[in-house]
Amino acid sequence: MGQKSNPIGLRLGIIKGWDSNWYGGKELSNKLVEDFQVRQYLNARLAKAGISKIAIERTLKLVTVTIYTARPGIIIGKGGQEVDKLKEELKKLTGKEIQINISEVKRPELDAVIVAGAIAKQIEGRISYRRAIKTAIASAIRMGAEGIKVQISGRLGGAEMARNELYKEGRTPLHTLRADIDYARAEAHTTYGRIGLKVWICKGEIYGRPELVAVPGEQMKKPIGGGDRDRDRDRDRDRDRDRGPRKGPRKRK
């Protein structure tokens, strides 16, 4: 009991795609380690750029690294100089030809990784954890999230005994596989120990079969079946609403 599944891992191959897209063959372990080193290096090097995720695609000769970030200007630099420098550093690290793509996260308030990181930084800056969490929840709901849940654990407020607290608003249906749930963990390093954070954000439901390798957020949202029937029912309901209430009792023929 109580052994929770990762909401992203549970939805892999259904509505969510993989962060690494390549075929390993006999070199699987080497490529896995290389991917881990690339992500670790980029997250440390671009700590202030608000990185959401790093997707890696491989062909025989080329490694394509796509960085999803809330602040693309920091990574690109003046005239793209920073990208070229980054490309050379990754080429040294991997020994392969590297191509870097940068994709902007349009609504960082709905990205669990960015939200968790922002709350952790505020806690490290000695801001009240309740205030930081409630601000993040209000921002996510205002930007159109269907629901958000934040769990925080550790010596909250410098208390002697560790505890955990849960804050939530709206709906986060973790068992509904078509629900687009974004999930992330973060840690705040304070003078009185580590504070752990978990964030779940529900962005709605995805119908149909999305392109799993495509850019996230651009998934197809068409119903699998019964779409026409639901549309006809909604149209009839809207028509009845426009007509207003029925006057007098209905006469039977």
N, C-alpha and C positions, 0 to 999 in steps of 0.2 A: 504493500500500500504506500501511496505517496511518492512513487517513483515517476517523476514527470518527464515527458518527452519534450525535446526541443521543438518549438512550434515551426521553425523553419525546416529542420530535418524531417519532420513529419509530413510536410507538404512538398518535399522534393520530388520532381517528376509529375506532380499533379497540377499545381498552379505556380510553383517556384522552380527556377532553374539553378544550375550549379555555378559556383564562383570560379571554378577551373574547368575549362573545356578542352580536353585533349585525350589522346589514346596513349597509354603508358607502355604497353608491351613488356619487354624485359627490363626496361629502365624506369619502371614505375616508382620505385623508392627514391631514386635520384631526383626525379622530377618533382615528387612530393616535397622533398627537403628543399629543393630550389625555390618552389613556390612559397614555402613557409619563410625562407630567408628574404625573398623579395618583399613579401607583405610586412615582415618585421622591420626591414630596413626603411620602407616607405612610410610606415606608421610613425617611426621614430624621427625620420628626417622631416616629415611634413606634419608634425604634431599640431601646429596652429592652423592648418588648412581646413579643418572640419571634414575629415575623410569619412565617408559613409561605408564604402566597400571598395575592394580592389579585385577586378575580374581579370583572369589570365587565360588567353587562348594561345595554343601552340600549333604551328605547322612544322614541316620538316626543318626549315631553316630560320623561321621567324617566330619570335615570342611577342605577342601583342598584349600590352598591359593597359587596361582601361581603369582610370581612377575616377570614382564618383565622389564629388566634393561640393561643399556648400560655398567655398571661396576659391573659385578657379583662378582668380587673378594672382593669388599668392604662388600657385604652382607654375603658372605660365611665365610670370615675370615680365620685364620690359622687353618687348619685341620677341618674346619666346626664348629668351636666353636661358632661363631656369630649366625649361623643358629639355633643351639640348644638353645642359650640364647633367641633368638627372639621367638622361639616356646614356651618356658616357659612363656614369657611375654604375648603372645597372649592367651595362655591357661588361665592365670589369668584374662585377660580382658573379655574373652567370657565364661569361665567355661566349655569349650568343648574340645574334642581331636582335635589337630591341626596337619595338615601335610603341610609343606612348600616346594614348588617346585620353582626353580629359572631358568628362561629362558633368554638367552642373546639376546639382540637386535643387530643383525649383522650390520645393517647400521643405526646408530642413526641420520645421516644427513637427512634420509627420514621419521623420526618419528616426527609428529607435536608437541607432548607434549614436547619432548626433545629439539627441535629447539626453541619453544616459551620460554621455561625455560632458555635456553642458552642466547637468546637475552636479556631477562629481567635481568639476572645476569650481563651481560656486561653493560647495561644501569645503573644499580645500582653501578657498578664500575667506573662510569663517562666516559665511552667510548661513542663516538658519535653514536647516534642511527642509522644514515644513514649508517655508516660504518658497524655496527653490522648486520643490516638487509641485506645489499648487500653481505656481506661475507656469511651469511646463505643461501641466494638465490643461489649464485654461487656454494656453496658446494652441495646443493640439486640437481641442474641441472647436476653437474659433476658426481654425484652418480647414475644418471639415472632417475630422476623424470621427468614426462612429463610436469609438470607445478607447480609453487608455487606462492602463493599470501600472502602478509603480510600487515595487517592494524595496524597502531599504532595511539593511541589517548591520548590526555592529554596536559599538559604544556610542549611541546617538546622543549628541549634545555633550559628549565627554562623560557620560554616566559610568558609574563603577561596573554595573552589570550590563552585558550586551543584550539587546532585544531586537525584534524586527517589527516593522509597521508596514501596513498596506494601505495605499490610497488608490481609489479608482473612480472613474466616471464613465457613463455610457456602457456599451456592451463589448465584451471581448470573448467570443465563443471559441475556445481553444479546440473543442472536439469537432467543429464544423470545418471540414477540409477545404471547402470552397471559400471560406472566410480568409481574406488577405491580412494575416497577422504578421506584423513586423516585431522582432524580438532582439534584445541586446542586453549584455551585462557590462558593468563598469565598476571600477574601484576608485574610491577617494582616499588618498594617503594623508592622514591627519596626524597631529602630534600625539593623539591618544589612540592610534591604531588605524586599521583599515576599515572603511565603511563600504559595504557591498551594495550594489544597485542592480535591479532587474526592471526592464521596461517592456511592456507589451502594448502595441498600438494596432487597433483594428481599423483598416481603411475601407471596409466594405466587403462585398462578395464578388467573386469572379466566376462568370458562367462561360461555358464553352471550353475549348481547348486552346490555352494561350501558347504563344511561341516561347518556349522555355529558355532559349539562348538569346532572345531579344532583350532590348533595354527594359529594365523593370519599370512598371508603371504604364507601359504601353500594351499591356495584355488585352486580348480580345474579351469583351464583356457581353457576348451574345448568349441567350439562353440555350441550353442543350435541347430541351423539348418542351412543347406546350407554350412556346413563345407567342404564337398567333392567338391562342385561346386566351392567354393572360392579357394580351393587348386589347382583344375584343371586349373582355370583361371590364377593363379599365375605361375603355371608350364609352361603354353603356353606362357605367357608373357616373362618368363626367356629364353625359347627356342628361341623365336623370337629375343630377345636381343643378344643371343650368335651368331645367324646366321649373324647379322649385317644388314645394310640397303639393301633393295631390289634394284637390278640393272635393269634399264630400265622399261618401262611401262608394266603393266600386260596385257597379251593377253587374250582376251575373246574367249571362245570356241563357 
